Amino acid sequence: MSLPDGPADDPRPEEPVEPDLNECCGNGCTPCVFDTYAEERRAWQQAVKDWEARQSARAGTAPETRTGSLSPKP
């Protein structure tokens, strides 16, 4: 069973947008746009886990441990 998007005061975190290949200049920048994206994605994954735990607590159920829970929203 998937959780609803949640109440308006605690919306599900939005997944960061992956940069287009053309957004990288190829000059070895530090950080590269893809490095920044990877950091944002890790933070998003943790935020989704935290959000799911809050939603479960509100519903009075145990947090789900689905492997697909960090997939993009359908």
N, CA, C, O and CB atoms as a CASP TS submission, in Angstrom:
PFRMAT TS
TARGET T0000
AUTHOR 0000-0000-0000
METHOD Language model
MODEL 1
PARENT N/A
ATOM      1  N   MET     1       0.859  -1.177   0.000  1.00  0.00           N
ATOM      2  CA  MET     1       0.000   0.000   0.000  1.00  0.00           C
ATOM      3  C   MET     1       0.898   1.231   0.000  1.00  0.00           C
ATOM      4  O   MET     1       1.825   1.325   0.805  1.00  0.00           O
ATOM      5  CB  MET     1      -0.973   0.003   1.232  1.00  0.00           C
ATOM      6  N   SER     2       0.631   2.163  -0.887  1.00  0.00           N
ATOM      7  CA  SER     2       1.444   3.377  -0.923  1.00  0.00           C
ATOM      8  C   SER     2       0.778   4.451  -0.072  1.00  0.00           C
ATOM      9  O   SER     2      -0.439   4.469   0.113  1.00  0.00           O
ATOM     10  CB  SER     2       1.642   3.875  -2.383  1.00  0.00           C
ATOM     11  N   LEU     3       1.603   5.326   0.426  1.00  0.00           N
ATOM     12  CA  LEU     3       1.110   6.402   1.270  1.00  0.00           C
ATOM     13  C   LEU     3       0.588   7.536   0.402  1.00  0.00           C
ATOM     14  O   LEU     3       1.082   7.741  -0.706  1.00  0.00           O
ATOM     15  CB  LEU     3       2.214   6.907   2.215  1.00  0.00           C
ATOM     16  N   PRO     4      -0.398   8.270   0.884  1.00  0.00           N
ATOM     17  CA  PRO     4      -0.871   9.434   0.133  1.00  0.00           C
ATOM     18  C   PRO     4       0.208  10.509   0.132  1.00  0.00           C
ATOM     19  O   PRO     4       1.205  10.406   0.847  1.00  0.00           O
ATOM     20  CB  PRO     4      -2.192   9.987   0.736  1.00  0.00           C
ATOM     21  N   ASP     5      -0.002  11.532  -0.673  1.00  0.00           N
ATOM     22  CA  ASP     5       0.975  12.611  -0.750  1.00  0.00           C
ATOM     23  C   ASP     5       1.138  13.342   0.571  1.00  0.00           C
ATOM     24  O   ASP     5       2.126  14.054   0.754  1.00  0.00           O
ATOM     25  CB  ASP     5       0.578  13.589  -1.822  1.00  0.00           C
ATOM     26  N   GLY     6       0.211  13.192   1.485  1.00  0.00           N
ATOM     27  CA  GLY     6       0.338  13.820   2.797  1.00  0.00           C
ATOM     28  C   GLY     6      -0.437  15.126   2.849  1.00  0.00           C
ATOM     29  O   GLY     6      -0.868  15.657   1.826  1.00  0.00           O
ATOM     30  N   PRO     7      -0.602  15.628   4.058  1.00  0.00           N
ATOM     31  CA  PRO     7      -1.344  16.872   4.218  1.00  0.00           C
ATOM     32  C   PRO     7      -0.561  18.048   3.643  1.00  0.00           C
ATOM     33  O   PRO     7       0.648  17.971   3.429  1.00  0.00           O
ATOM     34  CB  PRO     7      -1.663  17.117   5.695  1.00  0.00           C
ATOM     35  N   ALA     8      -1.268  19.113   3.406  1.00  0.00           N
ATOM     36  CA  ALA     8      -0.669  20.297   2.783  1.00  0.00           C
ATOM     37  C   ALA     8       0.470  20.878   3.610  1.00  0.00           C
ATOM     38  O   ALA     8       1.375  21.502   3.056  1.00  0.00           O
ATOM     39  CB  ALA     8      -1.727  21.358   2.565  1.00  0.00           C
ATOM     40  N   ASP     9       0.442  20.682   4.925  1.00  0.00           N
ATOM     41  CA  ASP     9       1.496  21.246   5.766  1.00  0.00           C
ATOM     42  C   ASP     9       2.756  20.383   5.781  1.00  0.00           C
ATOM     43  O   ASP     9       3.767  20.784   6.359  1.00  0.00           O
ATOM     44  CB  ASP     9       0.985  21.425   7.179  1.00  0.00           C
ATOM     45  N   ASP    10       2.713  19.215   5.161  1.00  0.00           N
ATOM     46  CA  ASP    10       3.881  18.331   5.113  1.00  0.00           C
ATOM     47  C   ASP    10       3.867  17.563   3.790  1.00  0.00           C
ATOM     48  O   ASP    10       3.656  16.350   3.782  1.00  0.00           O
ATOM     49  CB  ASP    10       3.892  17.343   6.331  1.00  0.00           C
ATOM     50  N   PRO    11       4.090  18.255   2.680  1.00  0.00           N
ATOM     51  CA  PRO    11       4.043  17.575   1.382  1.00  0.00           C
ATOM     52  C   PRO    11       5.237  16.645   1.198  1.00  0.00           C
ATOM     53  O   PRO    11       6.284  16.831   1.818  1.00  0.00           O
ATOM     54  CB  PRO    11       4.001  18.599   0.244  1.00  0.00           C
ATOM     55  N   ARG    12       5.065  15.649   0.344  1.00  0.00           N
ATOM     56  CA  ARG    12       6.153  14.717   0.025  1.00  0.00           C
ATOM     57  C   ARG    12       7.274  15.502  -0.647  1.00  0.00           C
ATOM     58  O   ARG    12       7.011  16.322  -1.527  1.00  0.00           O
ATOM     59  CB  ARG    12       5.653  13.544  -0.899  1.00  0.00           C
ATOM     60  N   PRO    13       8.519  15.261  -0.244  1.00  0.00           N
ATOM     61  CA  PRO    13       9.635  15.959  -0.877  1.00  0.00           C
ATOM     62  C   PRO    13       9.679  15.682  -2.379  1.00  0.00           C
ATOM     63  O   PRO    13       9.416  14.568  -2.830  1.00  0.00           O
ATOM     64  CB  PRO    13      10.957  15.546  -0.227  1.00  0.00           C
ATOM     65  N   GLU    14      10.015  16.711  -3.130  1.00  0.00           N
ATOM     66  CA  GLU    14      10.082  16.560  -4.579  1.00  0.00           C
ATOM     67  C   GLU    14      11.471  16.112  -4.996  1.00  0.00           C
ATOM     68  O   GLU    14      12.483  16.605  -4.499  1.00  0.00           O
ATOM     69  CB  GLU    14       9.710  17.873  -5.282  1.00  0.00           C
ATOM     70  N   GLU    15      11.490  15.166  -5.920  1.00  0.00           N
ATOM     71  CA  GLU    15      12.753  14.632  -6.423  1.00  0.00           C
ATOM     72  C   GLU    15      13.493  15.707  -7.213  1.00  0.00           C
ATOM     73  O   GLU    15      12.882  16.433  -7.998  1.00  0.00           O
ATOM     74  CB  GLU    15      12.509  13.383  -7.304  1.00  0.00           C
ATOM     75  N   PRO    16      14.810  15.812  -7.010  1.00  0.00           N
ATOM     76  CA  PRO    16      15.568  16.786  -7.796  1.00  0.00           C
ATOM     77  C   PRO    16      15.580  16.388  -9.268  1.00  0.00           C
ATOM     78  O   PRO    16      15.468  15.212  -9.613  1.00  0.00           O
ATOM     79  CB  PRO    16      17.009  16.908  -7.264  1.00  0.00           C
ATOM     80  N   VAL    17      15.714  17.377 -10.111  1.00  0.00           N
ATOM     81  CA  VAL    17      15.728  17.142 -11.552  1.00  0.00           C
ATOM     82  C   VAL    17      17.153  16.828 -11.992  1.00  0.00           C
ATOM     83  O   VAL    17      18.085  17.581 -11.707  1.00  0.00           O
ATOM     84  CB  VAL    17      15.169  18.373 -12.325  1.00  0.00           C
ATOM     85  N   GLU    18      17.308  15.712 -12.687  1.00  0.00           N
ATOM     86  CA  GLU    18      18.632  15.334 -13.179  1.00  0.00           C
ATOM     87  C   GLU    18      19.061  16.291 -14.285  1.00  0.00           C
ATOM     88  O   GLU    18      18.280  16.587 -15.190  1.00  0.00           O
ATOM     89  CB  GLU    18      18.635  13.869 -13.693  1.00  0.00           C
ATOM     90  N   PRO    19      20.301  16.778 -14.216  1.00  0.00           N
ATOM     91  CA  PRO    19      20.769  17.693 -15.252  1.00  0.00           C
ATOM     92  C   PRO    19      20.839  17.002 -16.612  1.00  0.00           C
ATOM     93  O   PRO    19      21.077  15.797 -16.700  1.00  0.00           O
ATOM     94  CB  PRO    19      22.141  18.259 -14.881  1.00  0.00           C
ATOM     95  N   ASP    20      20.632  17.767 -17.641  1.00  0.00           N
ATOM     96  CA  ASP    20      20.790  17.278 -19.000  1.00  0.00           C
ATOM     97  C   ASP    20      22.280  17.099 -19.272  1.00  0.00           C
ATOM     98  O   ASP    20      23.101  17.816 -18.701  1.00  0.00           O
ATOM     99  CB  ASP    20      20.137  18.252 -20.034  1.00  0.00           C
ATOM    100  N   LEU    21      22.634  16.162 -20.127  1.00  0.00           N
ATOM    101  CA  LEU    21      24.046  15.943 -20.454  1.00  0.00           C
ATOM    102  C   LEU    21      24.720  17.215 -20.962  1.00  0.00           C
ATOM    103  O   LEU    21      25.917  17.412 -20.751  1.00  0.00           O
ATOM    104  CB  LEU    21      24.177  14.842 -21.497  1.00  0.00           C
ATOM    105  N   ASN    22      23.962  18.068 -21.624  1.00  0.00           N
ATOM    106  CA  ASN    22      24.513  19.312 -22.171  1.00  0.00           C
ATOM    107  C   ASN    22      24.804  20.360 -21.094  1.00  0.00           C
ATOM    108  O   ASN    22      25.465  21.361 -21.372  1.00  0.00           O
ATOM    109  CB  ASN    22      23.553  19.889 -23.189  1.00  0.00           C
ATOM    110  N   GLU    23      24.321  20.141 -19.875  1.00  0.00           N
ATOM    111  CA  GLU    23      24.560  21.098 -18.803  1.00  0.00           C
ATOM    112  C   GLU    23      25.964  20.971 -18.229  1.00  0.00           C
ATOM    113  O   GLU    23      26.435  21.873 -17.537  1.00  0.00           O
ATOM    114  CB  GLU    23      23.537  20.913 -17.703  1.00  0.00           C
ATOM    115  N   CYS    24      26.633  19.865 -18.509  1.00  0.00           N
ATOM    116  CA  CYS    24      28.010  19.680 -18.062  1.00  0.00           C
ATOM    117  C   CYS    24      28.933  20.236 -19.144  1.00  0.00           C
ATOM    118  O   CYS    24      28.800  19.911 -20.324  1.00  0.00           O
ATOM    119  CB  CYS    24      28.321  18.166 -17.770  1.00  0.00           C
ATOM    120  N   CYS    25      29.866  21.077 -18.718  1.00  0.00           N
ATOM    121  CA  CYS    25      30.776  21.697 -19.693  1.00  0.00           C
ATOM    122  C   CYS    25      31.938  20.787 -20.054  1.00  0.00           C
ATOM    123  O   CYS    25      32.636  21.041 -21.036  1.00  0.00           O
ATOM    124  CB  CYS    25      31.312  23.009 -19.149  1.00  0.00           C
ATOM    125  N   GLY    26      32.159  19.736 -19.283  1.00  0.00           N
ATOM    126  CA  GLY    26      33.231  18.798 -19.573  1.00  0.00           C
ATOM    127  C   GLY    26      34.611  19.277 -19.157  1.00  0.00           C
ATOM    128  O   GLY    26      35.609  18.664 -19.536  1.00  0.00           O
ATOM    129  N   ASN    27      34.696  20.361 -18.386  1.00  0.00           N
ATOM    130  CA  ASN    27      35.987  20.910 -17.977  1.00  0.00           C
ATOM    131  C   ASN    27      36.443  20.442 -16.603  1.00  0.00           C
ATOM    132  O   ASN    27      37.425  20.962 -16.074  1.00  0.00           O
ATOM    133  CB  ASN    27      35.921  22.399 -17.989  1.00  0.00           C
ATOM    134  N   GLY    28      35.760  19.482 -16.022  1.00  0.00           N
ATOM    135  CA  GLY    28      36.174  18.964 -14.718  1.00  0.00           C
ATOM    136  C   GLY    28      35.897  19.911 -13.568  1.00  0.00           C
ATOM    137  O   GLY    28      36.652  19.943 -12.596  1.00  0.00           O
ATOM    138  N   CYS    29      34.842  20.670 -13.664  1.00  0.00           N
ATOM    139  CA  CYS    29      34.489  21.620 -12.599  1.00  0.00           C
ATOM    140  C   CYS    29      34.286  20.898 -11.267  1.00  0.00           C
ATOM    141  O   CYS    29      33.867  19.742 -11.223  1.00  0.00           O
ATOM    142  CB  CYS    29      33.214  22.402 -12.975  1.00  0.00           C
ATOM    143  N   THR    30      34.595  21.610 -10.187  1.00  0.00           N
ATOM    144  CA  THR    30      34.358  21.094  -8.846  1.00  0.00           C
ATOM    145  C   THR    30      33.514  22.104  -8.096  1.00  0.00           C
ATOM    146  O   THR    30      34.017  23.176  -7.757  1.00  0.00           O
ATOM    147  CB  THR    30      35.695  20.811  -8.097  1.00  0.00           C
ATOM    148  N   PRO    31      32.261  21.812  -7.824  1.00  0.00           N
ATOM    149  CA  PRO    31      31.598  20.573  -8.179  1.00  0.00           C
ATOM    150  C   PRO    31      30.997  20.655  -9.582  1.00  0.00           C
ATOM    151  O   PRO    31      30.641  21.731 -10.064  1.00  0.00           O
ATOM    152  CB  PRO    31      30.516  20.242  -7.157  1.00  0.00           C
ATOM    153  N   CYS    32      30.896  19.510 -10.211  1.00  0.00           N
ATOM    154  CA  CYS    32      30.216  19.390 -11.502  1.00  0.00           C
ATOM    155  C   CYS    32      28.713  19.409 -11.238  1.00  0.00           C
ATOM    156  O   CYS    32      28.269  19.099 -10.133  1.00  0.00           O
ATOM    157  CB  CYS    32      30.647  18.074 -12.266  1.00  0.00           C
ATOM    158  N   VAL    33      27.941  19.770 -12.243  1.00  0.00           N
ATOM    159  CA  VAL    33      26.484  19.759 -12.063  1.00  0.00           C
ATOM    160  C   VAL    33      25.991  18.368 -11.668  1.00  0.00           C
ATOM    161  O   VAL    33      24.979  18.239 -10.980  1.00  0.00           O
ATOM    162  CB  VAL    33      25.780  20.221 -13.352  1.00  0.00           C
ATOM    163  N   PHE    34      26.703  17.328 -12.102  1.00  0.00           N
ATOM    164  CA  PHE    34      26.291  15.969 -11.748  1.00  0.00           C
ATOM    165  C   PHE    34      26.670  15.633 -10.308  1.00  0.00           C
ATOM    166  O   PHE    34      25.979  14.843  -9.664  1.00  0.00           O
ATOM    167  CB  PHE    34      26.925  14.954 -12.707  1.00  0.00           C
ATOM    168  N   ASP    35      27.751  16.216  -9.789  1.00  0.00           N
ATOM    169  CA  ASP    35      28.098  16.053  -8.374  1.00  0.00           C
ATOM    170  C   ASP    35      27.024  16.697  -7.504  1.00  0.00           C
ATOM    171  O   ASP    35      26.582  16.129  -6.506  1.00  0.00           O
ATOM    172  CB  ASP    35      29.489  16.673  -8.069  1.00  0.00           C
ATOM    173  N   THR    36      26.622  17.883  -7.904  1.00  0.00           N
ATOM    174  CA  THR    36      25.584  18.601  -7.158  1.00  0.00           C
ATOM    175  C   THR    36      24.280  17.814  -7.176  1.00  0.00           C
ATOM    176  O   THR    36      23.602  17.696  -6.156  1.00  0.00           O
ATOM    177  CB  THR    36      25.364  20.013  -7.746  1.00  0.00           C
ATOM    178  N   TYR    37      23.938  17.279  -8.336  1.00  0.00           N
ATOM    179  CA  TYR    37      22.719  16.469  -8.459  1.00  0.00           C
ATOM    180  C   TYR    37      22.789  15.248  -7.541  1.00  0.00           C
ATOM    181  O   TYR    37      21.811  14.924  -6.867  1.00  0.00           O
ATOM    182  CB  TYR    37      22.510  16.023  -9.924  1.00  0.00           C
ATOM    183  N   ALA    38      23.942  14.567  -7.510  1.00  0.00           N
ATOM    184  CA  ALA    38      24.095  13.379  -6.663  1.00  0.00           C
ATOM    185  C   ALA    38      23.891  13.738  -5.191  1.00  0.00           C
ATOM    186  O   ALA    38      23.250  12.985  -4.458  1.00  0.00           O
ATOM    187  CB  ALA    38      25.488  12.742  -6.868  1.00  0.00           C
ATOM    188  N   GLU    39      24.423  14.866  -4.755  1.00  0.00           N
ATOM    189  CA  GLU    39      24.237  15.313  -3.368  1.00  0.00           C
ATOM    190  C   GLU    39      22.770  15.630  -3.097  1.00  0.00           C
ATOM    191  O   GLU    39      22.231  15.270  -2.050  1.00  0.00           O
ATOM    192  CB  GLU    39      25.109  16.552  -3.074  1.00  0.00           C
ATOM    193  N   GLU    40      22.133  16.305  -4.046  1.00  0.00           N
ATOM    194  CA  GLU    40      20.715  16.641  -3.887  1.00  0.00           C
ATOM    195  C   GLU    40      19.860  15.379  -3.836  1.00  0.00           C
ATOM    196  O   GLU    40      18.896  15.306  -3.073  1.00  0.00           O
ATOM    197  CB  GLU    40      20.245  17.552  -5.035  1.00  0.00           C
ATOM    198  N   ARG    41      20.213  14.390  -4.648  1.00  0.00           N
ATOM    199  CA  ARG    41      19.451  13.143  -4.677  1.00  0.00           C
ATOM    200  C   ARG    41      19.592  12.384  -3.358  1.00  0.00           C
ATOM    201  O   ARG    41      18.610  11.847  -2.845  1.00  0.00           O
ATOM    202  CB  ARG    41      19.914  12.262  -5.846  1.00  0.00           C
ATOM    203  N   ARG    42      20.825  12.336  -2.799  1.00  0.00           N
ATOM    204  CA  ARG    42      21.011  11.680  -1.493  1.00  0.00           C
ATOM    205  C   ARG    42      20.184  12.387  -0.419  1.00  0.00           C
ATOM    206  O   ARG    42      19.548  11.735   0.408  1.00  0.00           O
ATOM    207  CB  ARG    42      22.512  11.670  -1.093  1.00  0.00           C
ATOM    208  N   ALA    43      20.194  13.717  -0.435  1.00  0.00           N
ATOM    209  CA  ALA    43      19.412  14.468   0.552  1.00  0.00           C
ATOM    210  C   ALA    43      17.918  14.203   0.358  1.00  0.00           C
ATOM    211  O   ALA    43      17.174  14.079   1.330  1.00  0.00           O
ATOM    212  CB  ALA    43      19.709  15.986   0.445  1.00  0.00           C
ATOM    213  N   TRP    44      17.486  14.118  -0.898  1.00  0.00           N
ATOM    214  CA  TRP    44      16.077  13.845  -1.194  1.00  0.00           C
ATOM    215  C   TRP    44      15.688  12.459  -0.685  1.00  0.00           C
ATOM    216  O   TRP    44      14.621  12.290  -0.096  1.00  0.00           O
ATOM    217  CB  TRP    44      15.807  13.956  -2.713  1.00  0.00           C
ATOM    218  N   GLN    45      16.552  11.465  -0.912  1.00  0.00           N
ATOM    219  CA  GLN    45      16.257  10.112  -0.445  1.00  0.00           C
ATOM    220  C   GLN    45      16.058  10.090   1.067  1.00  0.00           C
ATOM    221  O   GLN    45      15.133   9.446   1.560  1.00  0.00           O
ATOM    222  CB  GLN    45      17.384   9.149  -0.845  1.00  0.00           C
ATOM    223  N   GLN    46      16.915  10.786   1.802  1.00  0.00           N
ATOM    224  CA  GLN    46      16.765  10.843   3.250  1.00  0.00           C
ATOM    225  C   GLN    46      15.492  11.593   3.631  1.00  0.00           C
ATOM    226  O   GLN    46      14.789  11.200   4.562  1.00  0.00           O
ATOM    227  CB  GLN    46      17.989  11.510   3.890  1.00  0.00           C
ATOM    228  N   ALA    47      15.203  12.665   2.914  1.00  0.00           N
ATOM    229  CA  ALA    47      13.996  13.442   3.198  1.00  0.00           C
ATOM    230  C   ALA    47      12.742  12.601   2.970  1.00  0.00           C
ATOM    231  O   ALA    47      11.775  12.720   3.722  1.00  0.00           O
ATOM    232  CB  ALA    47      13.953  14.705   2.324  1.00  0.00           C
ATOM    233  N   VAL    48      12.748  11.756   1.944  1.00  0.00           N
ATOM    234  CA  VAL    48      11.592  10.885   1.686  1.00  0.00           C
ATOM    235  C   VAL    48      11.445   9.869   2.817  1.00  0.00           C
ATOM    236  O   VAL    48      10.332   9.611   3.277  1.00  0.00           O
ATOM    237  CB  VAL    48      11.742  10.156   0.319  1.00  0.00           C
ATOM    238  N   LYS    49      12.559   9.293   3.268  1.00  0.00           N
ATOM    239  CA  LYS    49      12.495   8.345   4.394  1.00  0.00           C
ATOM    240  C   LYS    49      11.908   9.025   5.631  1.00  0.00           C
ATOM    241  O   LYS    49      11.046   8.465   6.309  1.00  0.00           O
ATOM    242  CB  LYS    49      13.905   7.778   4.714  1.00  0.00           C
ATOM    243  N   ASP    50      12.384  10.236   5.915  1.00  0.00           N
ATOM    244  CA  ASP    50      11.884  10.979   7.071  1.00  0.00           C
ATOM    245  C   ASP    50      10.409  11.299   6.901  1.00  0.00           C
ATOM    246  O   ASP    50       9.629  11.183   7.847  1.00  0.00           O
ATOM    247  CB  ASP    50      12.688  12.271   7.274  1.00  0.00           C
ATOM    248  N   TRP    51      10.027  11.701   5.700  1.00  0.00           N
ATOM    249  CA  TRP    51       8.624  12.037   5.409  1.00  0.00           C
ATOM    250  C   TRP    51       7.737  10.809   5.598  1.00  0.00           C
ATOM    251  O   TRP    51       6.671  10.894   6.207  1.00  0.00           O
ATOM    252  CB  TRP    51       8.477  12.587   3.965  1.00  0.00           C
ATOM    253  N   GLU    52       8.190   9.654   5.064  1.00  0.00           N
ATOM    254  CA  GLU    52       7.397   8.432   5.210  1.00  0.00           C
ATOM    255  C   GLU    52       7.228   8.063   6.681  1.00  0.00           C
ATOM    256  O   GLU    52       6.159   7.608   7.087  1.00  0.00           O
ATOM    257  CB  GLU    52       8.053   7.272   4.447  1.00  0.00           C
ATOM    258  N   ALA    53       8.271   8.255   7.476  1.00  0.00           N
ATOM    259  CA  ALA    53       8.170   7.962   8.910  1.00  0.00           C
ATOM    260  C   ALA    53       7.155   8.890   9.574  1.00  0.00           C
ATOM    261  O   ALA    53       6.361   8.452  10.406  1.00  0.00           O
ATOM    262  CB  ALA    53       9.550   8.103   9.594  1.00  0.00           C
ATOM    263  N   ARG    54       7.182  10.173   9.207  1.00  0.00           N
ATOM    264  CA  ARG    54       6.197  11.117   9.776  1.00  0.00           C
ATOM    265  C   ARG    54       4.783  10.733   9.381  1.00  0.00           C
ATOM    266  O   ARG    54       3.869  10.791  10.203  1.00  0.00           O
ATOM    267  CB  ARG    54       6.493  12.557   9.315  1.00  0.00           C
ATOM    268  N   GLN    55       4.597  10.339   8.120  1.00  0.00           N
ATOM    269  CA  GLN    55       3.256   9.965   7.669  1.00  0.00           C
ATOM    270  C   GLN    55       2.777   8.714   8.382  1.00  0.00           C
ATOM    271  O   GLN    55       1.603   8.603   8.737  1.00  0.00           O
ATOM    272  CB  GLN    55       3.239   9.746   6.154  1.00  0.00           C
ATOM    273  N   SER    56       3.692   7.770   8.592  1.00  0.00           N
ATOM    274  CA  SER    56       3.327   6.554   9.313  1.00  0.00           C
ATOM    275  C   SER    56       2.963   6.866  10.756  1.00  0.00           C
ATOM    276  O   SER    56       2.019   6.298  11.305  1.00  0.00           O
ATOM    277  CB  SER    56       4.471   5.541   9.266  1.00  0.00           C
ATOM    278  N   ALA    57       3.719   7.775  11.366  1.00  0.00           N
ATOM    279  CA  ALA    57       3.434   8.161  12.745  1.00  0.00           C
ATOM    280  C   ALA    57       2.065   8.830  12.838  1.00  0.00           C
ATOM    281  O   ALA    57       1.311   8.592  13.781  1.00  0.00           O
ATOM    282  CB  ALA    57       4.527   9.103  13.281  1.00  0.00           C
ATOM    283  N   ARG    58       1.758   9.656  11.865  1.00  0.00           N
ATOM    284  CA  ARG    58       0.437  10.314  11.857  1.00  0.00           C
ATOM    285  C   ARG    58      -0.678   9.300  11.706  1.00  0.00           C
ATOM    286  O   ARG    58      -1.746   9.445  12.300  1.00  0.00           O
ATOM    287  CB  ARG    58       0.352  11.347  10.726  1.00  0.00           C
ATOM    288  N   ALA    59      -0.426   8.267  10.905  1.00  0.00           N
ATOM    289  CA  ALA    59      -1.441   7.250  10.654  1.00  0.00           C
ATOM    290  C   ALA    59      -1.455   6.183  11.750  1.00  0.00           C
ATOM    291  O   ALA    59      -2.363   5.353  11.810  1.00  0.00           O
ATOM    292  CB  ALA    59      -1.205   6.598   9.296  1.00  0.00           C
ATOM    293  N   GLY    60      -0.435   6.213  12.619  1.00  0.00           N
ATOM    294  CA  GLY    60      -0.363   5.234  13.695  1.00  0.00           C
ATOM    295  C   GLY    60       0.094   3.869  13.227  1.00  0.00           C
ATOM    296  O   GLY    60      -0.247   2.856  13.839  1.00  0.00           O
ATOM    297  N   THR    61       0.866   3.830  12.141  1.00  0.00           N
ATOM    298  CA  THR    61       1.379   2.564  11.623  1.00  0.00           C
ATOM    299  C   THR    61       2.895   2.595  11.615  1.00  0.00           C
ATOM    300  O   THR    61       3.507   3.657  11.733  1.00  0.00           O
ATOM    301  CB  THR    61       0.835   2.282  10.206  1.00  0.00           C
ATOM    302  N   ALA    62       3.493   1.428  11.475  1.00  0.00           N
ATOM    303  CA  ALA    62       4.956   1.347  11.399  1.00  0.00           C
ATOM    304  C   ALA    62       5.407   1.865  10.036  1.00  0.00           C
ATOM    305  O   ALA    62       4.709   1.674   9.039  1.00  0.00           O
ATOM    306  CB  ALA    62       5.455  -0.121  11.630  1.00  0.00           C
ATOM    307  N   PRO    63       6.566   2.518   9.985  1.00  0.00           N
ATOM    308  CA  PRO    63       7.070   2.979   8.694  1.00  0.00           C
ATOM    309  C   PRO    63       7.283   1.812   7.752  1.00  0.00           C
ATOM    310  O   PRO    63       7.703   0.731   8.165  1.00  0.00           O
ATOM    311  CB  PRO    63       8.372   3.757   8.870  1.00  0.00           C
ATOM    312  N   GLU    64       6.989   2.042   6.478  1.00  0.00           N
ATOM    313  CA  GLU    64       7.174   1.000   5.476  1.00  0.00           C
ATOM    314  C   GLU    64       8.639   0.893   5.119  1.00  0.00           C
ATOM    315  O   GLU    64       9.368   1.885   5.133  1.00  0.00           O
ATOM    316  CB  GLU    64       6.333   1.284   4.223  1.00  0.00           C
ATOM    317  N   THR    65       9.065  -0.305   4.802  1.00  0.00           N
ATOM    318  CA  THR    65      10.460  -0.516   4.405  1.00  0.00           C
ATOM    319  C   THR    65      10.495  -1.045   2.983  1.00  0.00           C
ATOM    320  O   THR    65      11.151  -2.046   2.694  1.00  0.00           O
ATOM    321  CB  THR    65      11.181  -1.497   5.375  1.00  0.00           C
ATOM    322  N   ARG    66       9.792  -0.369   2.110  1.00  0.00           N
ATOM    323  CA  ARG    66       9.758  -0.783   0.715  1.00  0.00           C
ATOM    324  C   ARG    66      11.062  -0.391   0.042  1.00  0.00           C
ATOM    325  O   ARG    66      11.621   0.669   0.322  1.00  0.00           O
ATOM    326  CB  ARG    66       8.553  -0.157  -0.020  1.00  0.00           C
ATOM    327  N   THR    67      11.540  -1.243  -0.839  1.00  0.00           N
ATOM    328  CA  THR    67      12.745  -0.910  -1.578  1.00  0.00           C
ATOM    329  C   THR    67      12.436   0.110  -2.656  1.00  0.00           C
ATOM    330  O   THR    67      13.323   0.866  -3.052  1.00  0.00           O
ATOM    331  CB  THR    67      13.368  -2.161  -2.191  1.00  0.00           C
ATOM    332  N   GLY    68      11.229   0.154  -3.132  1.00  0.00           N
ATOM    333  CA  GLY    68      10.869   1.083  -4.197  1.00  0.00           C
ATOM    334  C   GLY    68      10.331   2.400  -3.698  1.00  0.00           C
ATOM    335  O   GLY    68       9.821   3.187  -4.495  1.00  0.00           O
ATOM    336  N   SER    69      10.425   2.673  -2.405  1.00  0.00           N
ATOM    337  CA  SER    69       9.813   3.874  -1.864  1.00  0.00           C
ATOM    338  C   SER    69      10.499   5.142  -2.338  1.00  0.00           C
ATOM    339  O   SER    69       9.909   6.220  -2.268  1.00  0.00           O
ATOM    340  CB  SER    69       9.826   3.822  -0.367  1.00  0.00           C
ATOM    341  N   LEU    70      11.742   5.041  -2.824  1.00  0.00           N
ATOM    342  CA  LEU    70      12.438   6.234  -3.280  1.00  0.00           C
ATOM    343  C   LEU    70      12.347   6.383  -4.781  1.00  0.00           C
ATOM    344  O   LEU    70      13.121   7.125  -5.386  1.00  0.00           O
ATOM    345  CB  LEU    70      13.888   6.198  -2.851  1.00  0.00           C
ATOM    346  N   SER    71      11.415   5.688  -5.379  1.00  0.00           N
ATOM    347  CA  SER    71      11.200   5.846  -6.803  1.00  0.00           C
ATOM    348  C   SER    71      10.444   7.135  -7.044  1.00  0.00           C
ATOM    349  O   SER    71       9.742   7.615  -6.155  1.00  0.00           O
ATOM    350  CB  SER    71      10.439   4.640  -7.390  1.00  0.00           C
ATOM    351  N   PRO    72      10.575   7.701  -8.226  1.00  0.00           N
ATOM    352  CA  PRO    72       9.807   8.903  -8.523  1.00  0.00           C
ATOM    353  C   PRO    72       8.331   8.637  -8.355  1.00  0.00           C
ATOM    354  O   PRO    72       7.871   7.507  -8.516  1.00  0.00           O
ATOM    355  CB  PRO    72      10.097   9.399  -9.934  1.00  0.00           C
ATOM    356  N   LYS    73       7.589   9.677  -8.032  1.00  0.00           N
ATOM    357  CA  LYS    73       6.149   9.537  -7.901  1.00  0.00           C
ATOM    358  C   LYS    73       5.568   9.146  -9.242  1.00  0.00           C
ATOM    359  O   LYS    73       6.057   9.597 -10.278  1.00  0.00           O
ATOM    360  CB  LYS    73       5.507  10.838  -7.382  1.00  0.00           C
ATOM    361  N   PRO    74       4.526   8.312  -9.249  1.00  0.00           N
ATOM    362  CA  PRO    74       3.905   7.906 -10.518  1.00  0.00           C
ATOM    363  C   PRO    74       3.250   9.070 -11.204  1.00  0.00           C
ATOM    364  O   PRO    74       2.680   8.909 -12.283  1.00  0.00           O
ATOM    365  CB  PRO    74       2.884   6.810 -10.293  1.00  0.00           C
TER
END
